[in-house]
Amino acid sequence: VTDRTRILLIDAVTSATGLVMPVAEIAAAVEPDVRVLVDAAHAPGMIDFDAVALSASYVTANCHKWMCSAKGAGFLWVRDDRRDDMYHSVISHGYNGGWPSGGDRLHAQFDWTGTDDPSAWLTVPDALEAVGAMHPDGWPGVRQAIRDLCLSGRRILLDALGIDPPAPDDMIGAIASVPVPPAGYSGTEIFDPLMAALEQRHRIQVPVFIWPAPPERLLRISAHLYNDESQYRRLAEAVTAELNA
């Protein structure tokens, strides 16, 4: 951050590396001089997440990932003091004012931008209720259960590969990445050869990313209530078999 910095984009949970970032502390350190936009695509449902408490100017997130709503559901949250300079890229109803009593310009411009299908949005309350009911402790129990399973799955893979954790446990939510040995893969192919082999020969779909640059790469796992430890043991066996082939 320098005196030329105007906005800072931060992931709440990184995608390729699967790390939970200290976004509240980062936002508090630079706001209000530098506006903070939090990309929280993976946060709702995975971690204890409160957009209002982050002190960020803007927060955007998805609901279809860990909350399990239909695809197409997400949200944009804007802090009160930043709303006056937020404009939708599509000019439609509400642009010239005249919004209902009690409403505001932000909602007038963003809530109705033309002919949209709101079906995905309408699934969010039911998804919250249904998934929360799958654990006796509700959503706090869901988050803890999937995090515990992810850490267990990560340990199974690390033990199989004979490597140490690349990140501390307290930076892990329900996704985790582990380094796998480099391969003759430039990144120009559609799929990493290990990723393709796992799908074609073992019927396992798991992403393998180039990170941070070829030939280094990461294999990323995820965990939710429909997973169990046996799946990670099977993955570890398949990965070691392919790497030793």
MONORRA-V435410 format. One record per residue. N is the residue number from 1. RES is the residue in one letter. OMEGA is omega in whole degrees, -180 to 180 (none if undefined). Layout:
# MONORRA-V435410
n=N res=RES omega=OMEGA
n=N res=RES omega=OMEGA
This chain:
# MONORRA-V435410
n=1 res=V omega=178
n=2 res=T omega=179
n=3 res=D omega=176
n=4 res=R omega=-177
n=5 res=T omega=-179
n=6 res=R omega=-179
n=7 res=I omega=-179
n=8 res=L omega=179
n=9 res=L omega=-177
n=10 res=I omega=170
n=11 res=D omega=171
n=12 res=A omega=173
n=13 res=V omega=-178
n=14 res=T omega=-175
n=15 res=S omega=-175
n=16 res=A omega=-175
n=17 res=T omega=174
n=18 res=G omega=-177
n=19 res=L omega=175
n=20 res=V omega=-174
n=21 res=M omega=179
n=22 res=P omega=-172
n=23 res=V omega=-180
n=24 res=A omega=180
n=25 res=E omega=180
n=26 res=I omega=-180
n=27 res=A omega=-179
n=28 res=A omega=-177
n=29 res=A omega=-174
n=30 res=V omega=177
n=31 res=E omega=0
n=32 res=P omega=-177
n=33 res=D omega=177
n=34 res=V omega=179
n=35 res=R omega=-180
n=36 res=V omega=173
n=37 res=L omega=-180
n=38 res=V omega=172
n=39 res=D omega=-174
n=40 res=A omega=-175
n=41 res=A omega=-176
n=42 res=H omega=-170
n=43 res=A omega=-175
n=44 res=P omega=-179
n=45 res=G omega=180
n=46 res=M omega=-177
n=47 res=I omega=175
n=48 res=D omega=-166
n=49 res=F omega=179
n=50 res=D omega=-177
n=51 res=A omega=-176
n=52 res=V omega=-175
n=53 res=A omega=-175
n=54 res=L omega=-176
n=55 res=S omega=179
n=56 res=A omega=177
n=57 res=S omega=-175
n=58 res=Y omega=175
n=59 res=V omega=176
n=60 res=T omega=-174
n=61 res=A omega=176
n=62 res=N omega=176
n=63 res=C omega=-175
n=64 res=H omega=-175
n=65 res=K omega=-174
n=66 res=W omega=175
n=67 res=M omega=174
n=68 res=C omega=171
n=69 res=S omega=175
n=70 res=A omega=177
n=71 res=K omega=-178
n=72 res=G omega=178
n=73 res=A omega=178
n=74 res=G omega=179
n=75 res=F omega=171
n=76 res=L omega=176
n=77 res=W omega=-179
n=78 res=V omega=179
n=79 res=R omega=-173
n=80 res=D omega=-175
n=81 res=D omega=178
n=82 res=R omega=-172
n=83 res=R omega=-175
n=84 res=D omega=-180
n=85 res=D omega=174
n=86 res=M omega=179
n=87 res=Y omega=177
n=88 res=H omega=180
n=89 res=S omega=178
n=90 res=V omega=178
n=91 res=I omega=-178
n=92 res=S omega=-179
n=93 res=H omega=176
n=94 res=G omega=-177
n=95 res=Y omega=-177
n=96 res=N omega=179
n=97 res=G omega=-179
n=98 res=G omega=179
n=99 res=W omega=-175
n=100 res=P omega=178
n=101 res=S omega=-179
n=102 res=G omega=178
n=103 res=G omega=177
n=104 res=D omega=-175
n=105 res=R omega=-178
n=106 res=L omega=180
n=107 res=H omega=180
n=108 res=A omega=-178
n=109 res=Q omega=-173
n=110 res=F omega=-173
n=111 res=D omega=-178
n=112 res=W omega=-176
n=113 res=T omega=-180
n=114 res=G omega=-177
n=115 res=T omega=178
n=116 res=D omega=173
n=117 res=D omega=-176
n=118 res=P omega=-174
n=119 res=S omega=-178
n=120 res=A omega=-180
n=121 res=W omega=-176
n=122 res=L omega=179
n=123 res=T omega=-173
n=124 res=V omega=180
n=125 res=P omega=180
n=126 res=D omega=178
n=127 res=A omega=178
n=128 res=L omega=-179
n=129 res=E omega=-175
n=130 res=A omega=-178
n=131 res=V omega=178
n=132 res=G omega=-180
n=133 res=A omega=-179
n=134 res=M omega=177
n=135 res=H omega=-178
n=136 res=P omega=179
n=137 res=D omega=178
n=138 res=G omega=-176
n=139 res=W omega=175
n=140 res=P omega=178
n=141 res=G omega=177
n=142 res=V omega=-178
n=143 res=R omega=-179
n=144 res=Q omega=-178
n=145 res=A omega=-178
n=146 res=I omega=176
n=147 res=R omega=178
n=148 res=D omega=-180
n=149 res=L omega=179
n=150 res=C omega=178
n=151 res=L omega=178
n=152 res=S omega=178
n=153 res=G omega=178
n=154 res=R omega=180
n=155 res=R omega=178
n=156 res=I omega=180
n=157 res=L omega=-180
n=158 res=L omega=179
n=159 res=D omega=-180
n=160 res=A omega=-179
n=161 res=L omega=179
n=162 res=G omega=-178
n=163 res=I omega=179
n=164 res=D omega=178
n=165 res=P omega=179
n=166 res=P omega=180
n=167 res=A omega=-180
n=168 res=P omega=-178
n=169 res=D omega=-175
n=170 res=D omega=175
n=171 res=M omega=-177
n=172 res=I omega=174
n=173 res=G omega=179
n=174 res=A omega=169
n=175 res=I omega=-179
n=176 res=A omega=179
n=177 res=S omega=177
n=178 res=V omega=178
n=179 res=P omega=173
n=180 res=V omega=-176
n=181 res=P omega=178
n=182 res=P omega=178
n=183 res=A omega=179
n=184 res=G omega=-175
n=185 res=Y omega=-174
n=186 res=S omega=-176
n=187 res=G omega=180
n=188 res=T omega=177
n=189 res=E omega=-179
n=190 res=I omega=-178
n=191 res=F omega=170
n=192 res=D omega=-178
n=193 res=P omega=177
n=194 res=L omega=178
n=195 res=M omega=179
n=196 res=A omega=-179
n=197 res=A omega=179
n=198 res=L omega=180
n=199 res=E omega=-173
n=200 res=Q omega=-175
n=201 res=R omega=-176
n=202 res=H omega=-180
n=203 res=R omega=179
n=204 res=I omega=176
n=205 res=Q omega=179
n=206 res=V omega=-178
n=207 res=P omega=172
n=208 res=V omega=-174
n=209 res=F omega=164
n=210 res=I omega=-179
n=211 res=W omega=-6
n=212 res=P omega=178
n=213 res=A omega=179
n=214 res=P omega=6
n=215 res=P omega=-179
n=216 res=E omega=-178
n=217 res=R omega=-179
n=218 res=L omega=171
n=219 res=L omega=-175
n=220 res=R omega=175
n=221 res=I omega=174
n=222 res=S omega=179
n=223 res=A omega=172
n=224 res=H omega=-174
n=225 res=L omega=-179
n=226 res=Y omega=178
n=227 res=N omega=173
n=228 res=D omega=-173
n=229 res=E omega=-178
n=230 res=S omega=180
n=231 res=Q omega=179
n=232 res=Y omega=175
n=233 res=R omega=177
n=234 res=R omega=177
n=235 res=L omega=-179
n=236 res=A omega=178
n=237 res=E omega=-180
n=238 res=A omega=-179
n=239 res=V omega=-179
n=240 res=T omega=178
n=241 res=A omega=-179
n=242 res=E omega=-179
n=243 res=L omega=-179
n=244 res=N omega=-177
n=245 res=A omega=none
